Amino acid sequence: MKKDFTLVSQETGVQDAGKSTSAAKVSIVDQMIPSNPANTVVSFPESASSIRTADFGPFYGQGYDDITAACQSAIEKLVAESLETKGNSLAVTTVVGYWLYGFRKATPFLSLLHTASGKNLSMGDLNTHTINQFVQYLRNEPIGYVTQKSYYTKAIALLRACYRFGFWPEVDIKTVWPANPFPNSNKRSKGQKALSKNEKRRVVKALRKEMERIVAHSEPLDSYDLAVGVLSIALSTGMNCTPILELVTDCVQPHPLKSNLRLLVSFKRRGNATQVVALRKSEEVTEMASIHLYVADAIDLIVERNASIRRQFSDPNRLLVYESTSKRYQQKPVRLTKNMLTERVNRLVDEHQLQTDDGRPLKLNISRLRQTLLNRVWEMSGQDPLAAARTGRHTISTGNAHYWEAPPEAETNMRFLGEARVQELLSASTIITSDRTPVASCQDARRGHRAPKNGEPCQDYLGCFRCKSFVVTGDDLYRLFSFYWAALRNYDSFGGKRWTKYLKQVVRLIDEEIAPHFDETQVNEQREKAKTNPHPFWRDLSMARMVI
């Protein structure tokens, strides 16, 4: 049950300005931040976001003018930094996020705080206590946990910018933040689900029809045509949305070794967005992805068809530029934004009646196409986390958490039959006729329940745990627990989701179903021996990867 969030003036920590700060600090702030600037609108340069202005005007006169002026000045300086460094500082889209989801989402709390205190708020009133109250305010809002964390992170990032530019001198920046106010937010977020094979086939068919239509004509490409090109690029390269929208006209370069390939050069802004406290500056990172020639041809087509429009644009090197037909821009050249891309992708889904496997309208976006490609690479590489991580240009831990999924048949294969029947298989007759396996023993490794029955011994080691011929004796405990510890030690390298699908139930079965049937002293002895000196076969999970 959520706690009631009630602000009492005695508890807000709001004091008279003369009591909260020294006169010198107050004079510094007054000189640096005008209480009511003449211009309350901040203009954003062209970016992947469709937001072009931030109007702070409505937020003045609400009881927190000092905070509004500080945030406006900080955003102005962040935009100026982005222009001066030509994108080597924070991305414009990031600064837009500070405005949309940082400042604007915090203003209802500031109004509530002003009402409770009965005084005009200043930057000096933002302290550890009020920030904790802001966290509690977000927790009581009817929004998701991950969204709460996102609003908090962007608001705090904007406050950090205020501190960096000298607009928040009263605070001790090292102690003002609460420790991890939204724990495990990454675990609660649900990533995009990869398209199934049939869904992907239908998407490819729709894109092929659209590309055939585009090639058959000669007029410049509009926003819908560019969206088709973006989807084609994403489907073939697995690139994220923003790097695609920021492609330049010379992004395709010759491949040094293969004539049927080109190099697609993009710029991916990397920032440590998963951390609540230490948000580091974004930086330009050049990345290259080999792409098939038909994708390079699609990019060349965009370069050629929209060359005349691009020459009239403020940045003639920007690739995805089209002539707007809206009244707002009056047929001026504009760049493709995320919002426009979303609208055009939804139009594609509607026109081609794209559906999921169960007949519902398909939810299509760049993230799902990226997820689809990376899962395909992961599957075709034998579920090699290194190969999949290199393709996605991220770390193995990121792939475990957000991208890789076990194939649909894995859940069926690992549905245990519950027929190990340890007591029955420990009979003398069973032990005499059993064969040794790397895991334990088997009644008949060549003609048993899951054996190939062609004269060759069974190699399905993980299948032992759902096989009717499975045998575990006291002599098998050393090998069994060697496998057990290998499974626990190699969680990260095996892949988190893959480990959960294939090995989690095996570990549970050993602990709950097999070990209790043996003497506790014997189990503890063999378990410890296997942990410190594992069987050579189970020093790692290399053999397990070969049989999955």
Secondary structure by P-SEA (a helix, b strand, c coil): cccbbbbbccccccccccccccaaaaaaaaaaccccccccbbbbccccccccccccccccccccaaaaaaaaaaaaaaaaaaaaaccccccaaaaaaaaacccccaaaaaaaaaaaaccccccccccaaaaaaaaaaaaaccccaaaaaaaaaaaaaaaaaaaaacccccccccccccccccccccccccccccccaaaaaaaaaaaaaaaaaaaaccccccaaaaaaaaaaaaacccccaaaaaacccccbbbbcccccbbbbbbbbbbccccccccccbbbbbbbbbbbcaaaaaaaaaaaaaaaaaaaacccccccbbbbbcccccccccccccaaaaaaaaaaaaaaacccccccccccccaaaaaaaaaaaaaaaacccaaaaaaaacccaaaaacccccccccccccccccccccccccccaaaaaaccccccbbbcccccccccccccccccccccccccccccccccaaaaaaaaaaaaaaacccccaaaaaaccaaaaaaaaccccccccaaaaaaaaaaaaaccccccccaaaaaaac
